[in-house]
Amino acid sequence: MKPLKIGVVGLGTVGAGLLEIAFGNGPLSKAVEIVGVSARNKSRKRPVDISNIPWFDDPVELAKLSDLDVLVELMGGADGPAKVAVETALKAGKHVVTANKAMLAENGVALAKLAADNNAEIRYEAAVAGGIPVVKALREGLAANKIKKIMGVMNGTSNYILTEMDKTGRQFADVLKDAQRLGLAEADPTLDINGGDAGHKLVILSAIAYSGAPDFKNITLEGIEEIEPVDLESAKFLGYAVKLIASSIYENGVVRQSVRPSLVAHSNPIAQVDGATNAVLIEADPVGTLTFIGSGAGAGPTASAVASDLLDLYFEAKRPVFTGSSATGEEVRFATDLGLSSKFYVRFSVEDKPGVIAKISDTLARHQVSIESFLQKPPRPNASVAIILTTQKCDESTLHAALDELSNFSEFVEKPLIMPIFE
Ligand SMILES: NC(=O)c1ccc[n+]([C@@H]2O[C@H](COP(=O)([O-])OP(=O)(O)OC[C@H]3O[C@@H](n4cnc5c(N)ncnc54)[C@H](OP(=O)(O)O)[C@@H]3O)[C@@H](O)[C@H]2O)c1
């Protein structure tokens, strides 16, 4: 078989990792011939020797190369040069392999159409959970299943921060600074800590699982900025870990999607995933529950996923872009998860005055929200008191109605923190 002629645009962490695999003596070295590379700065020192490979200042010019078979896009960014290079390649009927979740989550529909119109393919195993082959699991291994739930820890940076806060009792801002110093968080960590990055991955998985289109608008997004050591400590006392959980839950033709800090029972394998590791749990019929745990980022793991896509193209394993495992062919609607029925964790910050607990329990009772457990913590430095409760299963809209009513009382000094609980 003739090797695929590939052009690699982006030679950073993942791009350089891919070249290392291609220059080794594994199967990829026989499956590809690198006909060009492109990055921003030609003179930047790289961990691999690229002096014998044609250099392109402009990634779009490389995408236009007439004898190219596959463009490998590893630059990043939802729009801009990455998207233009990908569009250029697809319009010319070249296949694309990418790790760019932001581009797929926000522009995946148009790119999938362009690919179909030009008889080209887009492969993106590396875009979700780095080295964990969860895209292939959904598209191939679970192709005959009906997916009921996908949930997991899909952002290593936020998981590292929560893990450190839990271990050391330090505040969020403090641990974030450390993570930046150690290179575990970007200089601009917004997408990691506000749930955006995990959201990008989740909508891609939802699109495959339910044969829909990636839909970044219909997702509830909450980050970890509001989490305090008292939440981690209280959760632990109650038998849970606090994790930034991305979840996509199917119920009666609706897929509810969210990324939110949540309580996860210690017996759930996801609760045990610490530091920068990722975990994805899939509940499907008839296979049951599967849990994938591994490296969600880094040069080796992510490049391994890119390489597997290239090998698939080399062996001509064809699949449509966002079709996967919906065994029934049912058309589902994607929605935020705010209509979900669940147990919830609620942390109130209140003034230390008599009668506050009675107001909470009376108001919740009037809204038919039953309390499962109740904790009061000693006053904090700002003199407010944290009151923590967990509810029995209830509708989140009902819980919100009760909390809105409570916010009218002057003793409630901050908006309560709400987290769903996964047993
Ligand atoms: N890092 C991970 O662990 C990981 C995991 C999963 C998915 N991903 C995804 O993989 C992609 C690449 O991530 P990365 O971590 O490898 O990024 P990175 O280390 O920042 O590398 C980006 C590369 O793109 C090049 N580049 C940026 N803008 C360019 C432009 N306008 N024209 C030409 N080249 C340009 C840079 O050139 P210079 O080198 O010259 O600056 C660099 O080589 C992203 O979509 C990311 O979301 C990354």
The ligand as an ORCA input file, in Angstrom:
! r2SCAN-3c Opt
* xyz 0 1
  N      -2.200     19.790     24.332
  C      -3.040     18.803     24.572
  O      -2.821     17.999     25.469
  C      -4.284     18.654     23.747
  C      -5.177     17.606     24.059
  C      -6.318     17.419     23.252
  C      -6.547     18.283     22.194
  N      -5.679     19.305     21.954
  C      -5.968     20.210     20.834
  O      -4.916     20.090     19.886
  C      -4.716     21.334     19.219
  C      -3.264     21.752     19.373
  O      -2.984     21.882     20.760
  P      -1.484     22.067     21.301
  O      -1.557     21.900     22.775
  O      -0.537     21.212     20.528
  O      -1.240     23.604     20.972
  P       0.140     24.414     21.029
  O       1.164     23.663     21.781
  O      -0.216     25.792     21.448
  O       0.577     24.446     19.487
  C      -0.096     25.158     18.512
  C       0.686     25.100     17.220
  O      -0.024     25.803     16.218
  C       0.844     26.770     15.614
  N       0.035     27.933     15.246
  C      -0.752     28.658     16.060
  N      -1.337     29.659     15.349
  C      -0.879     29.544     14.077
  C      -1.075     30.283     12.891
  N      -1.868     31.353     12.878
  N      -0.476     29.873     11.760
  C       0.335     28.779     11.780
  N       0.574     28.044     12.886
  C      -0.017     28.427     14.011
  C       1.877     27.105     16.663
  O       3.041     27.591     16.010
  P       4.441     27.879     16.813
  O       4.894     26.556     17.348
  O       5.343     28.396     15.790
  O       4.074     28.856     17.884
  C       2.081     25.739     17.326
  O       3.007     24.982     16.596
  C      -5.744     22.285     19.831
  O      -6.910     22.296     19.045
  C      -6.034     21.666     21.186
  O      -7.326     22.000     21.683
  C      -4.565     19.505     22.695
*
